[in-house]
Amino acid sequence: MISERINRIVTSTTMKIAAEAIRMKANGIDVINLSVGEPDFPTPENIKAAAKKAIDNNQTTYTINAGTVDLRKAIAEKFRNENNLSYSLDEIIVSSGAKQSVFNAVSAVVDIDDEVIIPAPYWVSYPEMVTLAHGRSVIVNCPEETGFKLSPELLEKAISPKTKLLILCNPSNPTGATYTEKELHGLAAVVEKGSYYIIADEIYERLVYDTIQFKSFASISNTLKQRIIVVNGVSKTYAMTGWRIGYAAGPEKIIAAMGKIQSHTTSNACSISQHAAVEAILGSQDSTNKMILEFKKRRDYLFNALCNIDGISCYKSEGAFYLFPNVSSFFHNSTNAMRIENSFDLSMYLLHEAKVAVVPGSAFGAEGFIRVSYASSMDNLIEAVKRIKEALLKLH
Ligand SMILES: Cc1ncc(COP(=O)(O)O)c(C=O)c1O
């Protein structure tokens, strides 16, 4: 028998779309995949060279559970230089991807029936991680009109004596919405009145465009910093999703608890990847800077192109590599083959009719929207928009 706890975990509907897209591709169908959550750039050469050197130097054994001293020193330096945050090495832990960092942090603080506030649209794994920790997710719907961002008023309403944790993703997956410093101060004023913890998932920190200046939530106030676990990693910033390196920084006792979990599950993150991550963080940032410029160009193109499609409206998000257009005006429409009632139906329709894969908003707790990734070449984006437009025109 499968445990009751695992039975409560839902298999993501996104997997159905992804599986169908893979099946179609395998059958030779030219599917453009805009459902991707990773940069379409190769890992920069200097980082790959550092990994090769680590292998040649036999740096292939277990490392300290929390991560090598060199990597944690590099991470501490990054926090100091880029975020104006000071952490000792005991306040930092390296994990096998930021996903594990979030999972360890949730497991470290959440007890049975503790409430965890999760603003929606949310990253798909947060509620499931809370369920795995026997906690209860309190989903707060953040409307499109306010950029899908959590407001102090909405946060205040969601807090209860059982609140143990708030998870704030900034910039957001799936919307790309990025909080201004002023907005973070507004949230901090509410958070400071409580005693719950905060996971600040800042994995898309460097991928911000326009004039917005990214600000880490932990840098807003020193008292708040004592309750914040900042999660970050190299996956998105350095096109290193497969290397599996994420990290967390926060109060020593939480980091130690996360270390306990890790020591009995996966132990240290891959030693070779840790060496590569040192180079990623301390080495040349040229490749990342070029990637950011390219993402901005694509975001601008895709935003304008989507807004030019009749029936679509879109919030111009400032970060990550996603747009989250509102497609609800196509619901209750039909084709000869099917009737579209929700974002899942529309995503399936676009996959079959336009041969473009996107993710339904319902997967992120936000019906009425689809997530479109621009981690795909400009040529692909141009062709995808053309196909989406043609497919939507066929609905009536
Ligand atoms: C918001 C968010 N947090 C964490 C992660 C996990 O990143 P990693 O690949 O380092 O595990 C992702 C990856 O999609 C993400 O979108």
Ligand as a Chemical Component Dictionary entry (heavy atoms), coordinates in Angstrom:
data_LIG
# 
_chem_comp.id                   LIG 
_chem_comp.type                 NON-POLYMER 
_chem_comp.pdbx_formal_charge   0 
_chem_comp.three_letter_code    LIG 
# 
loop_
_chem_comp_atom.comp_id 
_chem_comp_atom.atom_id 
_chem_comp_atom.alt_atom_id 
_chem_comp_atom.type_symbol 
_chem_comp_atom.charge 
_chem_comp_atom.model_Cartn_x 
_chem_comp_atom.model_Cartn_y 
_chem_comp_atom.model_Cartn_z 
_chem_comp_atom.pdbx_ordinal 
LIG C1 C1 C 0 10.690 29.164 -8.318  1  
LIG C2 C2 C 0 11.632 28.034 -8.410  2  
LIG N1 N1 N 0 12.301 27.657 -7.305  3  
LIG C3 C3 C 0 13.162 26.642 -7.325  4  
LIG C4 C4 C 0 13.407 25.939 -8.492  5  
LIG C5 C5 C 0 14.351 24.771 -8.450  6  
LIG O1 O1 O 0 15.549 25.004 -9.082  7  
LIG P1 P1 P 0 16.663 23.882 -9.169  8  
LIG O2 O2 O 0 16.702 23.452 -10.593 9  
LIG O3 O3 O 0 17.938 24.537 -8.738  10 
LIG O4 O4 O 0 16.284 22.772 -8.273  11 
LIG C6 C6 C 0 12.748 26.294 -9.677  12 
LIG C7 C7 C 0 12.950 25.534 -10.912 13 
LIG O5 O5 O 0 12.131 25.493 -11.797 14 
LIG C8 C8 C 0 11.841 27.376 -9.633  15 
LIG O6 O6 O 0 11.181 27.775 -10.718 16 
# 
loop_
_chem_comp_bond.comp_id 
_chem_comp_bond.atom_id_1 
_chem_comp_bond.atom_id_2 
_chem_comp_bond.value_order 
_chem_comp_bond.pdbx_ordinal 
LIG C1 C2 SING 1  
LIG C2 N1 SING 2  
LIG C2 C8 DOUB 3  
LIG N1 C3 DOUB 4  
LIG C3 C4 SING 5  
LIG C4 C5 SING 6  
LIG C4 C6 DOUB 7  
LIG C5 O1 SING 8  
LIG O1 P1 SING 9  
LIG P1 O2 DOUB 10 
LIG P1 O3 SING 11 
LIG P1 O4 SING 12 
LIG C6 C7 SING 13 
LIG C6 C8 SING 14 
LIG C7 O5 DOUB 15 
LIG C8 O6 SING 16 
# 
